[in-house]
Amino acid sequence: MKEFMDDNFLLENKAAEELYHGYAKGMPIIDYHCHLPPAEVAADRKFENITKIWLDGDHYKWRAMRAHGVDERYCTGNAPDFDKFEKWAETVPYTLRNPLYHWTHMELRRPFGIKKLLNPSTAREIYEESSALLQTDAFSARNIMRSFKVEVVCTTDDPTDSLEHHIKVREDGFEIKVLPTWRPDRAMMIDNPMAFIEYMEQLEELTNINIVTYQNYLEALEKRHDYFHEMGCRLSDHGLETIYAENYTANEIEGIFLRLRQGIGLSAEDKLKFRSAMLVDLARMDHAKGWTQQFHLGALRNNSSRMFRELGPDKGFDSIGDFEIARPLSRFLDKLDSDNRLAKTIIYNLNPRDNELIATMCGNFNDGSVPGKMQFGSGWWFLDQKDGMTRQLNALSTLGVLSHFVGMLTDSRSFLSYPRHDYFRRILCNLLGTDMLNGEIPYDMDLVGGMVRSISYYNAKNYFGF
């Protein structure tokens, strides 16, 4: 019987242990997609207590707490910080076999060094011990990042963001790169014409471009795109239900934009055409600058209209969707590839039924120009756990080239989420170690260990040019 979460946690054999301890464990972290608030890095924030760094904004935990019968005031509400933590501690023992149980105790062990199990009887002690540590200089935002050997962080930023906090981090000489990522989702949100007009007005003010036509709109966005590039941005990201790939003409898009400019609502067909045009034009901007484009596909968001009205988006009421993926994705990628303007691309799916689909679609558009140009992204959101990661690794191994995979990311708003990289590395090493013992791949530590190091760190470093 193995001890819970010992040094060989998730490692089921000696080969896996050797791969992890000898090749994966000490590698630096490149967190190329996350939602860390740049302002907190710029301020080198010290968190008042563990609730502030651990529970605020964490919709994973909120979902579990609600399922356990915890009132909303302890999730997104105004309950005192310790009371919120205590309700989380009451929930944790009921999360056995949910990845939250693993993540909770991995994050208590590192960086806090706390090995006790979190439950109602330990809640006060763990709260006070961790919160006291958070008041020390060693546990400021930047020093937590240093303790995990983070080298690069790419945040998620709207085209209208000033990037002032990124500038401050750079001017401070902070050795960890904190780079923006271009996330133009709001630029394509056309369901509410008045909100779209407000967004255009923001762009006009930032760029000093009078936006009258669609081409003016693209010109303003490209000016911001140039600014992001100057600030070190090398990735874009889109959060979409599916790719938009309708046929359209330039005249149609100008007409649609004119109606938007006048505050006139659009038909469903016009919305699809406009978003399709924008995706292509934004992708061409990325290619021109040598960026990598990311697409997060398949989330069905804000399912509870009542809670959306009360709390707004991103509060834990999203789920896996079942949208059509293959045909629009193929048309979109082919349109860019046909005139050789397809940038390096990472595609993440939220529905595991699409694993093999995405893996094979990536293979259609590799052209030999860059190793792993088309990437099947790591297990995302509901899939960034043992089963989801294993299934993604198996699909990629079977239908692509795992050796060129750019590896894991946190996709998190928390400075305590870096153990997810360790979680992934253990799963990867166990998968490969088991294959070695089964005679399915050579028992060659230099060969397989080199692969582990590449997936853990070097592939991302080389792929993104960090």
C-alpha positions in Angstrom: 0.0 0.0 0.0 1.4 3.4 -1.0 1.2 6.4 1.2 -1.0 9.2 0.0 0.9 11.7 -2.1 4.4 10.5 -1.4 7.4 11.4 -3.4 6.3 8.9 -6.1 2.7 10.1 -6.3 1.1 9.0 -9.6 4.3 7.1 -10.5 3.5 3.4 -10.7 6.9 1.8 -11.5 10.6 2.3 -11.2 11.0 3.5 -14.8 8.4 6.3 -14.2 10.1 7.3 -11.0 13.5 7.6 -12.7 12.0 9.6 -15.5 10.3 12.0 -13.2 13.0 12.5 -10.6 15.9 12.4 -13.1 14.4 14.4 -16.0 11.2 16.2 -15.2 11.1 17.4 -11.6 13.6 20.1 -11.7 12.7 21.7 -15.1 11.7 25.4 -15.2 8.2 26.4 -16.1 7.0 28.2 -19.1 3.4 29.1 -18.4 2.4 30.2 -21.9 -1.4 30.6 -21.2 -2.8 31.8 -17.9 -5.2 34.4 -16.4 -2.9 35.8 -13.7 -3.8 39.5 -13.0 -0.7 41.5 -14.3 -1.5 44.2 -11.7 -0.7 41.8 -8.9 2.6 40.9 -10.4 3.4 44.6 -10.9 2.5 45.4 -7.3 4.3 42.2 -6.1 1.1 41.7 -4.0 1.2 40.1 -0.6 -2.1 38.3 0.0 -3.9 39.0 3.2 -4.7 35.3 3.8 -5.1 32.0 1.9 -8.7 32.7 1.0 -7.6 35.8 -1.0 -5.0 33.8 -3.1 -6.8 30.5 -3.2 -10.6 30.9 -3.2 -11.2 34.3 -4.8 -12.0 33.8 -8.4 -11.7 30.0 -8.4 -14.8 28.7 -10.1 -13.5 25.1 -9.8 -13.8 25.3 -6.0 -17.0 27.2 -6.2 -18.6 24.4 -8.3 -17.6 21.8 -5.7 -18.8 23.9 -2.8 -22.2 24.4 -4.4 -22.5 20.7 -5.1 -21.8 20.1 -1.4 -24.7 22.4 -0.5 -22.6 25.5 0.5 -24.5 28.8 0.2 -23.4 31.2 -2.4 -22.3 33.8 0.1 -19.3 31.5 1.0 -18.4 31.3 -2.7 -18.8 34.6 -4.5 -20.5 36.4 -1.7 -19.4 38.6 1.2 -18.9 36.1 4.0 -15.7 36.7 6.1 -12.5 35.2 4.6 -12.1 32.5 7.3 -15.7 31.4 7.0 -15.2 30.9 3.2 -12.1 28.9 3.9 -13.8 26.8 6.5 -16.6 26.0 4.1 -14.0 24.9 1.5 -12.3 22.8 4.2 -15.7 21.1 4.9 -16.1 20.4 1.2 -12.6 18.9 0.5 -13.1 15.5 2.1 -16.1 15.0 -0.2 -13.9 15.7 -3.3 -12.1 12.3 -3.2 -11.4 11.2 -6.8 -12.0 14.8 -8.1 -8.7 16.4 -9.2 -9.5 19.2 -6.7 -8.5 16.8 -3.9 -5.1 16.3 -5.5 -4.6 20.0 -6.4 -5.6 21.2 -2.9 -3.0 19.1 -1.2 -0.3 19.6 -3.8 -0.7 23.4 -3.4 -0.6 23.2 0.4 2.6 21.2 0.2 4.2 23.6 -2.2 4.9 26.4 -1.5 3.6 26.2 2.1 5.2 22.9 3.1 1.9 21.9 4.8 1.4 18.1 4.6 -1.7 17.9 6.8 -5.0 16.9 5.1 -7.4 19.7 4.8 -10.7 19.0 6.7 -12.8 20.8 9.3 -10.6 19.8 12.2 -7.4 21.2 10.5 -9.0 24.2 8.9 -8.1 26.8 11.5 -4.5 25.6 11.9 -3.9 25.5 8.1 -5.6 28.8 7.6 -3.4 30.5 10.2 -0.1 28.8 9.2 -0.5 29.6 5.5 -1.8 33.1 6.0 1.1 33.9 8.3 3.5 32.7 5.6 1.7 34.9 3.0 2.5 37.9 5.1 6.3 37.3 4.6 8.4 38.6 1.7 9.1 35.1 0.6 5.5 34.6 -0.3 4.9 37.8 -2.3 3.5 37.2 -5.8 6.9 37.4 -7.5 8.7 35.3 -5.0 6.0 32.6 -5.3 6.7 32.5 -9.0 10.5 32.3 -8.3 10.0 29.4 -5.9 8.4 27.4 -8.7 11.2 28.2 -11.2 8.9 30.0 -13.5 10.7 31.6 -16.5 7.8 33.0 -18.6 4.2 33.8 -18.0 1.8 34.9 -20.7 -1.3 36.6 -19.4 -4.6 37.2 -21.2 -5.3 40.7 -22.3 -7.9 42.6 -24.4 -6.7 44.7 -27.3 -7.9 47.8 -25.4 -5.8 47.0 -22.3 -3.1 49.6 -21.6 -0.5 47.0 -20.6 0.7 49.4 -18.0 1.3 46.6 -15.5 3.4 44.7 -18.0 5.5 47.8 -18.6 6.1 48.3 -14.8 7.1 44.6 -14.4 9.6 45.1 -17.2 10.9 48.4 -16.0 11.4 46.9 -12.5 13.9 44.4 -14.0 11.9 41.4 -12.8 13.8 38.4 -14.3 10.7 36.4 -15.0 9.1 37.4 -18.3 5.5 38.5 -17.9 4.2 39.0 -21.4 0.7 39.9 -22.7 -1.4 37.7 -24.9 -3.8 39.2 -27.5 -7.3 38.0 -26.6 -9.7 39.9 -29.1 -13.0 38.1 -28.0 -14.7 41.4 -27.1 -13.8 42.8 -30.6 -16.1 40.1 -32.0 -18.9 40.3 -29.5 -21.6 41.7 -31.8 -24.8 40.3 -30.2 -25.3 43.7 -28.5 -24.7 46.5 -31.0 -24.6 49.2 -28.4 -21.9 47.4 -26.5 -20.0 47.0 -29.7 -20.2 50.7 -30.5 -18.8 51.4 -27.0 -15.9 49.1 -27.8 -15.3 50.8 -31.1 -15.2 54.2 -29.3 -12.6 52.8 -26.9 -10.5 51.8 -29.9 -11.0 55.2 -31.6 -9.7 56.9 -28.4 -6.7 54.7 -28.0 -5.6 54.7 -31.7 -6.8 58.2 -32.9 -8.4 56.4 -35.9 -11.9 57.5 -36.9 -13.7 54.2 -37.3 -16.3 54.5 -40.1 -15.7 51.3 -42.1 -14.7 47.8 -41.5 -11.3 48.5 -42.9 -10.9 51.4 -40.4 -11.8 48.9 -37.6 -9.1 46.5 -38.8 -6.7 49.4 -39.0 -7.4 50.3 -35.4 -7.0 46.7 -34.2 -3.8 46.3 -36.1 -2.4 49.4 -34.5 -3.1 47.8 -31.1 -1.7 44.5 -32.4 1.5 46.4 -33.3 1.6 47.8 -29.7 1.2 44.4 -28.2 4.1 43.1 -30.3 6.3 46.0 -29.0 5.4 44.9 -25.5 6.6 41.4 -26.1 3.4 39.7 -27.1 3.9 36.6 -29.3 0.6 34.7 -28.8 -3.0 35.4 -29.5 -5.9 33.5 -28.0 -9.6 33.1 -28.9 -12.3 31.5 -26.7 -15.0 30.3 -29.1 -17.8 27.7 -29.1 -16.5 26.7 -32.5 -14.5 28.2 -35.4 -16.5 30.5 -37.7 -15.9 29.8 -41.3 -18.8 31.1 -43.4 -18.3 32.3 -47.0 -18.5 36.1 -47.3 -17.5 38.9 -49.6 -15.7 42.2 -48.7 -18.8 44.1 -49.7 -21.0 42.0 -47.4 -18.7 42.6 -44.4 -18.6 46.4 -45.1 -22.5 46.4 -45.2 -22.7 44.4 -42.0 -20.2 46.7 -40.2 -22.2 49.7 -41.3 -25.4 48.3 -39.7 -23.4 47.6 -36.5 -22.0 51.1 -36.6 -25.6 52.4 -36.7 -26.7 50.2 -33.8 -28.8 47.9 -35.9 -29.2 44.3 -34.8 -27.8 41.6 -37.1 -29.3 38.3 -38.5 -27.7 35.0 -37.4 -26.2 34.6 -40.8 -24.7 38.1 -40.8 -23.2 37.5 -37.4 -21.5 34.3 -38.6 -20.1 36.0 -41.7 -18.8 39.0 -39.7 -17.1 36.7 -37.1 -15.7 34.5 -39.9 -14.1 37.6 -41.6 -12.7 38.8 -38.4 -11.1 35.5 -37.5 -9.4 35.3 -40.9 -8.1 38.9 -40.7 -6.9 38.6 -37.1 -5.2 35.3 -38.0 -3.4 37.0 -40.9 -2.1 39.7 -38.5 -0.7 37.0 -36.3 1.0 35.3 -39.2 2.6 38.5 -40.4 4.3 39.0 -37.0 5.3 35.3 -36.5 2.9 34.9 -33.6 1.3 31.6 -32.4 -2.5 31.6 -32.5 -4.5 29.6 -29.9 -8.1 28.5 -30.1 -10.0 27.3 -27.1 -13.1 25.5 -28.5 -16.2 23.9 -27.1 -17.3 25.7 -23.9 -21.0 26.1 -23.3 -21.0 29.1 -21.1 -23.3 30.7 -18.6 -25.8 27.9 -18.5 -27.7 29.2 -15.5 -29.4 32.3 -16.7 -30.5 33.1 -13.2 -26.9 33.0 -11.8 -25.6 34.8 -14.8 -28.0 37.7 -14.1 -27.0 37.7 -10.4 -23.3 37.1 -10.6 -22.1 37.7 -14.2 -19.8 35.5 -16.3 -16.9 33.2 -15.2 -18.5 32.2 -11.9 -18.6 28.4 -12.5 -21.8 27.8 -14.5 -20.1 26.7 -17.7 -19.9 23.2 -19.2 -18.7 21.1 -22.1 -20.6 21.8 -25.3 -21.2 19.6 -28.4 -20.7 22.0 -31.3 -19.7 21.1 -34.8 -15.9 21.3 -34.9 -14.4 19.6 -37.9 -15.8 21.2 -41.0 -15.6 24.8 -40.0 -12.1 24.3 -38.5 -11.0 22.6 -41.7 -12.4 25.5 -43.9 -10.8 28.1 -41.7 -7.3 26.5 -41.6 -7.4 25.8 -45.3 -8.3 29.4 -46.1 -5.2 30.6 -44.3 -3.0 27.8 -45.6 -4.0 28.2 -49.2 -2.2 31.6 -49.4 0.5 30.5 -47.0 -0.6 32.7 -44.1 -1.3 30.1 -41.5 0.5 30.9 -38.3 1.7 28.4 -35.7 -1.5 27.2 -34.1 -2.5 25.5 -30.9 -6.1 24.0 -30.7 -7.6 23.1 -27.4 -10.9 21.1 -27.2 -13.2 20.9 -24.2 -15.2 17.9 -25.4 -13.0 14.7 -25.1 -15.0 13.2 -28.0 -13.0 15.6 -30.2 -9.5 14.4 -29.2 -8.9 12.3 -32.2 -10.6 14.9 -34.4 -8.2 17.7 -33.3 -5.2 15.4 -33.4 -5.8 14.4 -37.0 -6.9 18.0 -38.1 -3.5 19.3 -36.9 -1.8 16.7 -39.0 -3.5 18.1 -42.1 -1.7 21.4 -41.9 1.8 20.7 -40.8 4.0 21.7 -43.6 7.6 20.9 -42.4 8.4 24.6 -41.8 8.4 24.3 -38.0 8.5 21.1 -35.8 5.1 20.7 -34.4 3.7 23.8 -36.2 0.1 22.6 -35.5 -0.3 21.7 -31.9 -3.1 19.6 -30.2 -3.2 21.6 -27.0 -3.0 20.1 -23.5 -6.1 18.9 -21.6 -8.1 22.1 -20.9 -10.5 23.2 -18.1 -12.6 20.1 -17.3 -9.9 17.9 -19.0 -6.8 19.2 -17.1 -6.9 16.2 -14.8 -5.4 12.7 -14.8 -7.9 11.0 -17.2 -8.2 14.0 -19.5 -4.4 14.5 -19.7 -3.9 10.8 -20.3 -6.5 10.7 -23.1 -5.0 13.8 -24.7 -1.5 12.3 -24.6 -2.7 9.0 -26.0 -4.5 10.6 -28.9 -1.6 12.8 -29.7 0.8 9.9 -29.4 -1.3 7.7 -31.7 -2.1 10.3 -34.4 0.7 12.9 -34.1 4.2 13.3 -32.8 4.2 13.5 -29.0 7.9 14.4 -29.0 7.2 17.9 -30.3 4.3 18.6 -27.9 4.7 22.0 -26.1 3.4 20.6 -22.9 1.4 22.0 -19.9 0.0 25.4 -18.8 -1.9 26.5 -15.8 -4.9 28.4 -17.4 -5.3 29.8 -13.9 -5.9 33.0 -12.1 -4.0 31.8 -9.0 -0.3 32.1 -8.2 -0.7 28.7 -6.4 -1.6 26.7 -9.5 2.0 25.9 -10.7 1.8 22.4 -9.2 -0.4 21.6 -12.2 2.8 21.5 -14.2 4.2 18.9 -11.7 0.9 17.0 -11.9 1.2 16.8 -15.7 4.9 15.8 -15.6 4.1 12.9 -13.3 1.3 11.7 -15.5 3.6 12.0 -18.6 6.4 10.1 -16.9 4.1 7.3 -15.7 2.7 6.9 -19.2 6.1 6.6 -20.7 7.6 4.6 -17.9 4.8 2.0 -18.2 5.5 1.7 -22.0 9.2 1.1 -21.2 8.4 -1.7 -18.8 5.9 -3.2 -21.2 8.5 -3.2 -24.0 6.4 -0.9 -26.1 9.2 1.7 -26.3 12.9 1.2 -25.7 14.2 1.1 -22.1 16.6 3.9 -22.9 16.6 6.6 -20.2 18.6 9.0 -22.3 16.2 8.7 -25.2 12.9 8.8 -23.2 14.3 11.2 -20.6 15.3 13.6 -23.3 11.7 13.5 -24.6 10.4 14.2 -21.1 12.6 17.2 -20.7 11.6 18.5 -24.1 7.9 18.2 -23.4 8.3 19.7 -19.9 10.2 22.7 -21.0 12.4 22.9 -24.1 9.7 22.4 -26.8 7.8 25.4 -25.5 11.0 27.5 -25.2 11.9 26.8 -28.8 8.4 26.9 -30.2 7.6 30.3 -28.8 11.1 31.8 -29.1 11.3 32.5 -25.4 
